[in-house]
Amino acid sequence: MAAPLEFTIEETIGVLSTSKSGWTRELNLVSWNGRPAKFDLRDWSPDHSKMGKGLTLTNEEIEQLRQLLDSMISD
């Protein structure tokens, strides 16, 4: 049996949207299983006890994403 997944939301950067059920899509800095925090984009239940599938990005990946988004806006 797999070990339980441990996480700590170290910083809430922002909420992108909220569903009618109260779940929020958030960008956070999250430490998974005691590892250094990474940027994390996923859906969370109102009390953060449950989560949906998400996307975890390193500092380098989030910077590349920022550059891609900036280039879309400036075009």
C-alpha positions as CSV (number, residue, x, y, z in Angstrom):
1,M,0.0,0.0,0.0
2,A,1.3,3.5,-0.9
3,A,2.3,5.9,1.8
4,P,-0.1,8.8,2.3
5,L,0.7,11.9,0.3
6,E,1.8,14.7,2.6
7,F,1.6,18.4,1.5
8,T,2.0,21.8,2.9
9,I,0.6,24.9,1.2
10,E,3.4,27.3,1.9
11,E,1.9,30.3,0.1
12,T,-1.4,31.0,-1.6
13,I,-0.6,33.0,-4.7
14,G,-4.2,33.4,-6.0
15,V,-7.6,31.9,-6.8
16,L,-8.4,31.7,-10.5
17,S,-12.0,30.6,-10.2
18,T,-14.6,29.2,-7.8
19,S,-17.2,26.5,-8.7
20,K,-20.8,26.5,-7.5
21,S,-19.8,23.7,-5.1
22,G,-17.2,25.9,-3.5
23,W,-14.1,24.2,-4.9
24,T,-11.4,26.7,-6.0
25,R,-8.8,26.5,-8.7
26,E,-5.7,28.0,-7.1
27,L,-2.1,28.7,-7.8
28,N,0.0,28.0,-4.7
29,L,3.5,27.2,-3.6
30,V,3.2,23.6,-2.2
31,S,5.7,21.3,-0.6
32,W,5.0,17.7,-1.4
33,N,6.3,15.0,1.0
34,G,8.7,17.4,2.7
35,R,10.4,18.4,-0.6
36,P,11.1,22.1,-1.6
37,A,8.0,23.9,-2.6
38,K,7.0,24.2,-6.2
39,F,4.3,26.2,-8.0
40,D,1.1,24.1,-8.1
41,L,-2.1,24.7,-10.1
42,R,-5.1,22.5,-9.1
43,D,-8.7,22.4,-7.7
44,W,-9.2,22.4,-4.0
45,S,-12.2,21.7,-1.8
46,P,-13.2,24.6,0.5
47,D,-11.3,23.2,3.5
48,H,-8.3,22.0,1.4
49,S,-8.8,18.5,2.6
50,K,-9.4,17.2,-0.9
51,M,-7.8,18.1,-4.2
52,G,-8.2,17.4,-7.9
53,K,-5.5,16.5,-10.4
54,G,-3.1,19.3,-10.9
55,L,0.0,20.6,-12.5
56,T,3.3,21.3,-10.6
57,L,5.9,23.6,-12.1
58,T,9.5,24.5,-11.1
59,N,10.7,28.1,-10.8
60,E,12.2,27.8,-14.3
61,E,8.9,26.4,-15.8
62,I,6.8,29.1,-14.2
63,E,9.2,31.8,-15.6
64,Q,8.9,30.2,-19.1
65,L,5.1,30.2,-18.8
66,R,5.2,33.8,-17.8
67,Q,7.3,34.7,-20.8
68,L,4.9,32.7,-23.1
69,L,1.9,34.5,-21.6
70,D,3.6,37.9,-21.9
71,S,4.3,37.3,-25.6
72,M,0.6,36.4,-26.2
73,I,-0.5,39.7,-24.7
74,S,2.1,41.8,-26.5
75,D,1.3,40.4,-29.9
